[in-house]
Amino acid sequence: MTAAAVSSQEASIPRTGPIVSFESPERRRACLGPYGAATATCLLHPRRNAWHKGNDASVKTAMLPVGGSLTRAAPAKRILITRPEPGASQTADRLVAMGFLPVVAPVLAITSTGSDFRLPDRLAATLVTSRNAVPACPPSCHDRPVFAVGSATAACAAEAGFSRVIDADGDAAALATLVAASLSPGDGSLFFPTARDQGFPLVKALRQHGFRVIRRVAYEATPVPVLPREAVSDLQHRQLTAALFFSTETARHFVRLVLEAGLGEAVNNVEAVSISERAAMPLRKLPWRQICVASKPNQEAILALLNE
């Protein structure tokens, strides 16, 4: 096939939606070989800023010239992200890199309380169970240890300026165990910025060990009033492969919104992927194709389940 013929075929590929043709000469050669002599079909991923924002059939597949004829690539699996921003966008980045098509539809909105916290001089450490709590930590905390629930929160704390970050690599129970093993109540108070109505089991566990825990409300996770239209569209058209749930609150509110929208039966071909068994409990009210629980309560373990 001549170069002109390849160019002519590329011109016939629909340009609507976030389907992207060959992004560089190198990518063109990797997919097609010299002048279109392809040995395999190559799926083109959406660009970083071209996540699906509604029901657009043009994003489902791409037509690629292979062996002198147009071949339809396999459709990218569509994965629903229900967690709030900014985590939703970061998860979407990861999904795109893995070859999936993220459908971003947060069911909670994070808002900071904007409080200016005054802390005691004898502060032993800070505790963070969510990256959303990190901005609420005063700079005076940064030279003291911070105990983070997992790697993503630990990375956020390090980026914010904490000089000593300890990663519990688990859940709130693992964090409590690590703190109790690392510190003594006589070392000082523990500062714990968290969301409204959250964090009480961690406070209780540490107080049972004799620690003084200063729990402060740093942000609120406000439920959205209706199921986001992106989720409604994909459920109605049965386009989703899986839905990701990063917290119990997110799972609980998603179930409520789905039932209110009359879409309870629309999840029976969708796999629910939960960060923990606790977060999976509310999901059992819906007839999912299956519910999978991550081996560890972090994003890496959740995403690993998508490749099984």
C-alpha positions as CSV (number, residue, x, y, z in Angstrom):
1,M,0.0,0.0,0.0
2,T,1.3,3.4,-0.8
3,A,1.8,6.2,1.7
4,A,-0.9,8.2,-0.2
5,A,-3.3,5.3,0.3
6,V,-2.6,5.2,4.0
7,S,-3.2,8.9,4.3
8,S,-6.4,8.5,2.4
9,Q,-7.6,5.8,4.8
10,E,-6.6,7.9,7.9
11,A,-8.6,10.8,6.5
12,S,-11.7,8.6,6.5
13,I,-11.5,7.8,10.2
14,P,-14.2,9.8,12.1
15,R,-12.7,12.7,14.0
16,T,-15.6,13.4,16.4
17,G,-15.3,12.7,20.1
18,P,-12.0,11.9,21.8
19,I,-10.9,9.2,19.3
20,V,-7.4,10.3,18.3
21,S,-5.6,9.2,15.1
22,F,-1.9,8.5,15.2
23,E,-0.3,10.9,17.7
24,S,3.3,10.8,16.3
25,P,5.3,9.3,13.4
26,E,6.7,6.9,16.0
27,R,3.2,5.8,17.1
28,R,2.2,5.5,13.4
29,R,5.1,3.2,12.7
30,A,4.5,1.1,15.9
31,C,0.9,0.5,14.9
32,L,1.1,0.1,11.2
33,G,4.7,-0.6,10.3
34,P,6.1,0.9,7.1
35,Y,3.3,2.4,5.0
36,G,0.5,0.4,6.7
37,A,1.9,-3.1,6.6
38,A,0.5,-3.9,10.1
39,T,1.0,-7.2,11.9
40,A,-1.5,-6.4,14.7
41,T,-4.3,-4.0,15.5
42,C,-3.4,-1.3,18.0
43,L,-6.0,0.3,20.3
44,L,-5.7,4.1,20.5
45,H,-6.3,5.5,23.9
46,P,-8.0,8.8,24.6
47,R,-5.9,11.8,25.4
48,R,-5.5,12.8,29.0
49,N,-8.1,15.6,28.6
50,A,-10.6,13.6,26.6
51,W,-12.4,11.5,29.2
52,H,-15.9,10.5,28.3
53,K,-18.4,13.2,29.3
54,G,-21.7,11.6,28.2
55,N,-23.0,9.0,25.7
56,D,-20.9,9.5,22.6
57,A,-20.8,6.4,20.4
58,S,-17.8,7.7,18.6
59,V,-15.5,6.9,21.6
60,K,-16.3,3.2,21.6
61,T,-14.0,2.0,18.9
62,A,-11.4,3.2,16.4
63,M,-11.0,2.1,12.8
64,L,-7.4,1.3,12.0
65,P,-5.9,0.5,8.6
66,V,-4.4,-3.0,8.9
67,G,-3.1,-5.1,6.0
68,G,-4.7,-2.8,3.4
69,S,-8.2,-2.8,4.9
70,L,-10.0,-1.0,7.8
71,T,-10.2,-3.1,10.9
72,R,-12.3,-2.2,14.0
73,A,-10.3,-2.3,17.2
74,A,-11.7,-3.9,20.3
75,P,-13.7,-1.3,22.3
76,A,-12.0,0.0,25.4
77,K,-13.6,-1.2,28.7
78,R,-15.5,1.6,30.4
79,I,-14.8,2.0,34.1
80,L,-17.0,4.2,36.4
81,I,-15.1,6.3,39.0
82,T,-17.4,7.3,41.9
83,R,-14.8,8.9,44.2
84,P,-14.7,12.7,44.7
85,E,-12.1,15.0,43.2
86,P,-9.2,15.4,43.1
87,G,-8.8,11.7,43.5
88,A,-11.2,10.9,40.7
89,S,-9.0,12.6,38.1
90,Q,-5.9,10.9,39.3
91,T,-7.6,7.5,39.1
92,A,-8.8,8.4,35.6
93,D,-5.1,9.1,34.6
94,R,-4.2,5.6,35.8
95,L,-7.0,4.0,34.0
96,V,-6.1,5.7,30.7
97,A,-2.5,4.5,31.1
98,M,-3.9,0.9,31.6
99,G,-5.9,1.1,28.4
100,F,-9.4,1.6,30.0
101,L,-11.9,4.4,29.3
102,P,-12.7,6.2,32.6
103,V,-16.2,7.6,33.2
104,V,-15.8,10.2,35.9
105,A,-18.9,10.6,38.0
106,P,-18.2,11.5,41.6
107,V,-21.1,11.1,44.1
108,L,-19.4,13.1,46.8
109,A,-18.0,16.6,46.7
110,I,-15.1,17.6,49.1
111,T,-15.2,21.1,50.6
112,S,-12.7,22.5,53.1
113,T,-13.9,24.0,56.3
114,G,-11.2,26.6,56.1
115,S,-10.5,26.4,59.8
116,D,-7.3,27.7,61.3
117,F,-6.3,25.1,63.8
118,R,-4.3,26.1,66.9
119,L,-2.3,23.2,68.3
120,P,-0.4,22.5,71.6
121,D,3.3,22.9,71.8
122,R,3.8,19.3,72.8
123,L,2.6,17.7,69.6
124,A,3.9,14.2,69.0
125,A,2.6,13.6,65.5
126,T,-0.2,14.2,63.0
127,L,-2.5,11.5,61.7
128,V,-4.1,11.6,58.2
129,T,-6.5,9.1,56.8
130,S,-7.2,11.0,53.6
131,R,-5.3,13.2,51.3
132,N,-8.1,15.7,51.7
133,A,-7.0,16.4,55.3
134,V,-3.4,17.3,54.4
135,P,-4.1,20.9,53.3
136,A,-5.6,21.6,56.7
137,C,-2.3,20.8,58.5
138,P,-0.6,24.0,59.7
139,P,3.1,24.4,58.7
140,S,4.0,24.0,62.4
141,C,3.2,20.3,62.0
142,H,5.6,19.7,59.2
143,D,8.7,19.2,61.4
144,R,6.9,16.5,63.4
145,P,6.1,12.9,62.2
146,V,3.0,12.4,60.2
147,F,1.4,8.9,60.1
148,A,-0.5,8.3,56.9
149,V,-3.0,5.5,56.3
150,G,-1.6,4.6,52.8
151,S,0.9,5.3,50.1
152,A,-1.2,7.9,48.2
153,T,-1.9,9.9,51.4
154,A,1.7,9.6,52.4
155,A,2.9,10.9,49.1
156,C,0.5,13.9,49.4
157,A,1.9,14.6,52.9
158,A,5.5,14.5,51.7
159,E,4.6,16.9,48.8
160,A,3.0,19.3,51.3
161,G,6.2,19.6,53.2
162,F,6.2,17.0,56.0
163,S,9.8,16.0,56.6
164,R,9.1,12.6,58.2
165,V,6.2,10.6,56.7
166,I,5.3,7.1,58.0
167,D,3.1,5.0,55.8
168,A,0.8,2.5,57.6
169,D,0.1,0.8,54.2
170,G,-3.4,-0.3,55.4
171,D,-6.5,1.0,56.9
172,A,-7.4,3.0,60.1
173,A,-6.9,-0.1,62.3
174,A,-3.4,-0.6,60.8
175,L,-2.7,3.1,61.4
176,A,-3.7,2.8,65.1
177,T,-1.5,-0.2,65.6
178,L,1.5,1.5,64.0
179,V,1.1,4.7,66.1
180,A,0.7,2.7,69.3
181,A,3.9,0.7,68.5
182,S,5.9,3.8,67.5
183,L,4.9,6.4,70.1
184,S,4.2,6.7,73.8
185,P,1.3,8.7,75.2
186,G,4.0,10.7,77.1
187,D,5.4,12.0,73.8
188,G,2.6,14.5,73.4
189,S,-0.7,14.9,71.7
190,L,-1.8,13.5,68.3
191,F,-3.4,15.9,65.8
192,F,-6.1,14.2,63.6
193,P,-7.7,16.4,60.9
194,T,-10.5,14.5,59.3
195,A,-14.0,14.8,57.7
196,R,-17.2,15.6,59.5
197,D,-18.7,12.5,61.1
198,Q,-15.6,10.4,60.3
199,G,-12.6,9.1,62.1
200,F,-14.2,8.1,65.5
201,P,-13.0,4.4,65.5
202,L,-9.4,5.6,65.1
203,V,-9.8,8.1,67.9
204,K,-11.3,5.5,70.2
205,A,-8.6,2.9,69.5
206,L,-5.8,5.4,70.2
207,R,-7.4,6.7,73.4
208,Q,-7.7,3.2,74.6
209,H,-3.9,3.1,74.4
210,G,-3.7,6.3,76.5
211,F,-3.1,8.8,73.8
212,R,-4.6,12.3,73.7
213,V,-6.1,12.7,70.3
214,I,-7.1,16.2,69.0
215,R,-9.7,15.5,66.3
216,R,-10.7,18.4,64.2
217,V,-13.1,18.7,61.2
218,A,-10.9,19.8,58.3
219,Y,-13.3,19.1,55.4
220,E,-16.8,17.8,54.5
221,A,-17.8,15.1,52.0
222,T,-21.1,16.3,50.7
223,P,-23.3,13.9,48.7
224,V,-24.4,15.1,45.3
225,P,-28.2,15.4,45.0
226,V,-28.7,13.1,42.0
227,L,-26.7,10.5,40.2
228,P,-24.3,12.2,37.7
229,R,-25.5,12.1,34.1
230,E,-22.4,10.3,33.0
231,A,-23.3,7.4,35.3
232,V,-27.0,7.5,34.3
233,S,-26.1,7.4,30.6
234,D,-23.7,4.5,30.8
235,L,-26.1,2.5,33.1
236,Q,-29.0,3.1,30.8
237,H,-27.1,1.9,27.8
238,R,-25.3,-0.9,29.7
239,Q,-21.9,0.3,28.6
240,L,-20.0,-0.1,31.9
241,T,-17.6,-3.0,32.6
242,A,-16.9,-2.1,36.3
243,A,-17.5,0.6,38.9
244,L,-14.8,1.6,41.5
245,F,-15.6,2.4,45.1
246,F,-12.9,3.9,47.4
247,S,-15.0,4.4,50.6
248,T,-18.0,3.2,52.5
249,E,-19.6,6.6,52.2
250,T,-19.2,6.7,48.4
251,A,-20.6,3.1,48.1
252,R,-23.6,3.9,50.4
253,H,-24.5,7.1,48.6
254,F,-24.1,5.6,45.1
255,V,-26.5,2.8,45.9
256,R,-29.1,5.3,47.2
257,L,-28.8,7.4,44.1
258,V,-29.1,4.4,41.7
259,L,-32.2,3.2,43.5
260,E,-33.7,6.7,43.4
261,A,-33.0,6.9,39.7
262,G,-34.8,3.6,39.1
263,L,-31.6,2.0,37.7
264,G,-31.2,-0.8,40.3
265,E,-31.4,-3.6,37.7
266,A,-29.0,-1.8,35.3
267,V,-25.9,-2.9,37.3
268,N,-26.5,-6.6,36.7
269,N,-23.8,-6.7,34.0
270,V,-21.3,-4.5,36.0
271,E,-18.6,-5.6,38.3
272,A,-18.3,-3.6,41.5
273,V,-14.7,-3.2,42.8
274,S,-14.4,-2.1,46.4
275,I,-11.5,-0.9,48.5
276,S,-12.5,-3.0,51.5
277,E,-15.1,-5.4,52.8
278,R,-16.6,-2.7,54.8
279,A,-17.1,-0.5,51.7
280,A,-18.6,-3.5,49.9
281,M,-21.4,-4.0,52.4
282,P,-23.7,-1.3,51.1
283,L,-23.1,-2.5,47.5
284,R,-24.8,-5.8,48.2
285,K,-28.2,-4.1,48.0
286,L,-27.8,-4.0,44.2
287,P,-27.7,-7.1,41.8
288,W,-24.1,-6.6,40.5
289,R,-22.6,-9.2,38.2
290,Q,-20.1,-9.7,41.0
291,I,-18.5,-7.7,43.8
292,C,-14.7,-7.9,44.2
293,V,-12.8,-6.6,47.2
294,A,-9.2,-5.4,47.0
295,S,-6.5,-7.4,48.8
296,K,-5.3,-4.2,50.4
297,P,-7.2,-0.9,51.0
298,N,-5.4,1.2,48.3
299,Q,-5.7,2.2,44.7
300,E,-3.0,-0.2,43.4
301,A,-4.9,-3.2,44.8
302,I,-8.2,-1.9,43.3
303,L,-6.7,-1.4,39.8
304,A,-5.0,-4.8,39.9
305,L,-8.5,-6.4,40.1
306,L,-9.3,-4.9,36.7
307,N,-6.7,-7.0,35.0
308,E,-7.7,-10.3,36.5
